[in-house]
Amino acid sequence: MGFTVYYRSTRPVAPAEADAIRQAARVATENRTWLGCEPVHFFPGDDSGHLIGGSKPNFQPHPDDAAAAARSGLSDGTTRDMLDVLCRLSRHHGIDWELSHDHDPAIGFIRSGIYDDSALDQIEAFADLGDILGELGLDEDAEPGAAPDRGGGDRSR
């Protein structure tokens, strides 16, 4: 399932400033597996000069990817961590962010390093969605309409 959380600077940024913010984002996202969500990253600049990026939450990581992440010994990067990185960038670079996702063009803002309640509510909901799907036994690779695998073994007898 494709789904992206987008972030857009609320003002245009100069190329040198954009480069500094991109570099700071790279540093801030190091030393995590980013299994639960893609790290903060930015797309090529738009014509208006705004800095735009996006991160896809991973609601149900593949078991092989989860095992590799566990072996790495690194902390996972989640949607909450993505939000924290954007807040740090906001504080350290004086940049505010408008947040959206594929189904809502305005979920909230980060201003002066602080997210608003509506942004937090949406990000918290994404952060919990993978756990909920896992508890339900849903598999994103399953056929549409198929019953969830409840671990009951071979039922073809």
Disulfide bonds with the S-S distance in Angstrom:
none
